[in-house]
Amino acid sequence: MNMNERMIYNPLQKDYVRFIKLGNETDGACTLVEVELANGGGVGLHYHKTYAETFTCLEGKVQIRVDETLLTLSEGQSATAHPLSNHLFQNRSGTTCRFLVEIQPASRGFEETLQIAYGLARDGKCGKSGMPKNMLVLAWLFIHSESNLRGWRSFFEPLLKVQAWIAQSIGIPKQLISKYVKF
């Protein structure tokens, strides 16, 4: 498969993700993606229980927060958010930046969630913030990507789990995977 065939675009966030290595190609060792992030873009504070994320800047500047430390990475610099570390990434540089994200071990849920979320955005099924309009879909994607909230927001996780279970029981994941997951 051509690498350009493994590129997805989010018109709301104006960013691209190119899948370089999938978990099934690395015997589960890692997932590797390249992100081209528009100025102002990013992902808010969260954590994962089962995998680490290493961010390596390729071009421009990307901000990475790991726990209480906010780093501005330039070309060639890296930062890792280990399991249970609060983290976010954002671009506040005034121009587009590019960086790698390596997930260790690989996460099929992460791979599928990105493809589905970007597909929903392309199809107009997300609000201006980029979040799916359907709360059952949002809850399932959140749980499927193994993302977790910290602080007062963690109060909502039990509700998200119930909504994700409802989504699963009525077949939403199967529909989303069938329509949007291509690799």
N, C-alpha and C positions, 0 to 999 in steps of 0.2 A: 504494500500500500504506500502510495506517495505521501510524504509528510504533510504536504499542503492539503491533502484530503482529511488530515486529522487536525485541522484548524477550525476553531469555532469563534464566533463573533457575538458580542452582546451590544446591540444598538443603543441600549439605555446607558450603559456604562462606557460605551465606546472603547472597549478593549477586546483583545484577541487572546486566545489560549491555544497553543499548539502542543499536542501530545507527542512527546519524544519517545518515551518508554511507558508501556502499560505493564501492569503487574503480571499479566500472563506471559509477557516477553522476558521477564526478569526472574521467573520462578518465585514471584511474590516478594522479592527483595525490595523493590521500590517502584514508585510511579514518578515519572519526570515530565514536567511541563514547562514550557516557556510562556511567559505572560508579557504582553505589550499593554501597558496600563496608561490610560489617558490621564492628563493632569486633573486632579480632583478626585480620582477614583481610589478604590481600595475596599478592604473588608474589615468590618468592625471587630472589636475585642471578643475573643472566644478561646476555647482550648479543646484539645482532643485527648482522649484517654489512651488510645491504642497506637498512635503513630506520631513521629516527629516530623517537622517541616523545616527544611533548610532552604533559605533564600539566598541566591547569589546574583548580584547585580551585573548585568551585561552592558547596559548603556543608560546614561542619565543618572538619576538619583532616585532611590526608593527608600521610604522610611519604614522601619520595622520596629515594632515595640514588642519586647519580650519581658514579661512581668512588669517591672517598674522602669526598665531601661528603654529609652527611645533612641534608636540608631538611625543615622542617615547613611545608607550604603552607596558607595560609588563603584564604578566599574572594577570588577575583580574581588570585591569585598562580600563576605557572607555572614549570616547570622542563623542560628538554629533555635527553634522553639521545640523543646523536648515535650514528651507527653506530660499533660497536666499544667504546662506553662501557658499563662495567658498571653495571647499575642494578637497582633493585627499587622496589616500592611497598608500603606497609603502612598499616593504620589501627590506631593505638594510643591513640586519643583518648578512648575510653570511650563513644562514640556513633557512629552511622552517619555516613559522609561521602559526598559526591558529587563526582565530578570527570570532566573530559573527558580522553580519550586520543586524540591525533591521530597517525596513522602516516603518515610521508612518505618515499618515495612509498607509495601504497596497497599492501597485501599481501593478496591473495586467500587465501593460506595462513593468515594471521592470522585473517581473517574466518571461514574454514571451521573452523579449529582451535577457536575459542571456541564455535561452535555445537555441534560434536561433543563437546567436553569437557563442556559443560554438559548436553547430552543424555545422555551416559553417566552423569553424576552423578545425574540425575533417574531413570534406569533402574536404579540400584543397582549399576552396573558399575565403581565407583570405591571405593577404600579410604577410610578416615576422613580421610586427608590430602588427598583430592580427586584423587589420581593414579589413572589407569585400572589395574584389576587385571591386565589382559592386557598383558604386556610388549611384545609386537609392536605393539599399538595405541599404547601410551605412546611407544615409539621413533618410530613414524611421525608421531604428532602433534608430537613435539618437533622433528623434522626439518622437517615441513611448515610449522610456524610460524616457521621460520628462527631458532630460539632456539639459543644456544650457551652452554656452561658455561666458567667461568674456574677457574684454580687447579687443585688436585688433582682436582676433579671432571671437568675436561676429558679426563682419562684415559679416561673412559667413552664419549666421543663416537664413536670408531671402532666400538665395539660397538653403539651406538645406530644408526649408519648401516647396519651389517650387518642388524640387526633390522628397520629400516625397509625395507630392500631385500627382505627375506623377506616382510614384510607386504604390500609392493607386489606381489610375485610371486604371492602366493596370493589377491589380490583384496580384501584388507581395506579399503584406502582407498575403493574403489568402493562397498562395502557401507555404510561409515560415512557417506560423502557422501550416498548415496541415502536413508538413514534420517534423518539429522540436519540436513543443510544445507537450509534452507528459503528463504534469500534471499542 
